[in-house]
Amino acid sequence: MKESENFYNAKQVFQKGDFLGAFDLSQKDLEKDPKNHDILYLATLCLARSGATDQAISSLNNYKFQI
C-alpha cells in the first residue's frame, strides 16, 4: 500500500519533534481512512509524546477495538 503524502509528511514532522504538527497531519488521513493501523499508531504516538497521555490511552483503547 502506498502511503499518502500527508502520512509521509507527518512522519517527517514527527522525527523533527513536532508531535502536535504530526498529529494534525495524521488526522487528515484518518478522516479518509479511519481504520488505517499505521496512521492510528502514529496519531496515538504523537499524543503520547506531546504529553497528552490520557488522550493517547483513549486512542489506544479505541485502536484495539478496530484491529
N, C-alpha and C positions, 0 to 999 in steps of 0.2 A: 504494500500500500504506500502510495506516495504521500509524504506529509505536506500539509498546506504551508503557504508562505507565513501565515500568522504563527503556526506552531514552530516553524524553523526560527522565526524572529523571537518568539517567546523563549526558546532555549538559549539563544544568544544573549538576550537581555538578562535572563536568569544567571548565566555564567558570569555576567558583569556585576552581579549583586543587586540588581534592581528587581527585587522579588514582587513588588506590587505592580510594576510595569509588566512583568512577565505574566502575572496573574490576569491582568486586564487583557492581554493579547490572547491568552489561552481561553478566556471566557468567550471571546468572539467565535472561536472554533467550536466550543461546547454548545453554543446556540445552534450551530449547524449539525453537529454530530454529538449529541449528549451521552452516547454510550461508548465513545472512543476512550479506551482504557489509558492510552498514553497521555492524552490531554487531561483526563481526570487526575491521573497521578501527578502530572506536572502542576496542575492548579492546586492540588492538595499540598504538595511540597512547597509551593510558593507561599501559601497561607502559613504553614508551619515555620518556615524560615523568616517570615516577616514578623513573627511573634503572635499571630492570630491563631493560637493553639486550639482554642475552643472551636473555632470555625473549621480548622483543619481536621479535628477529631470528628466533627459532624459530617464533613465532606467524606472522610474515610469511611464512616459508617454507611453513608449513602452509597459510596463506591462498592462496598462489599455486597450490597444487595443487587447491584447492577451487573455483577460478573456472571 
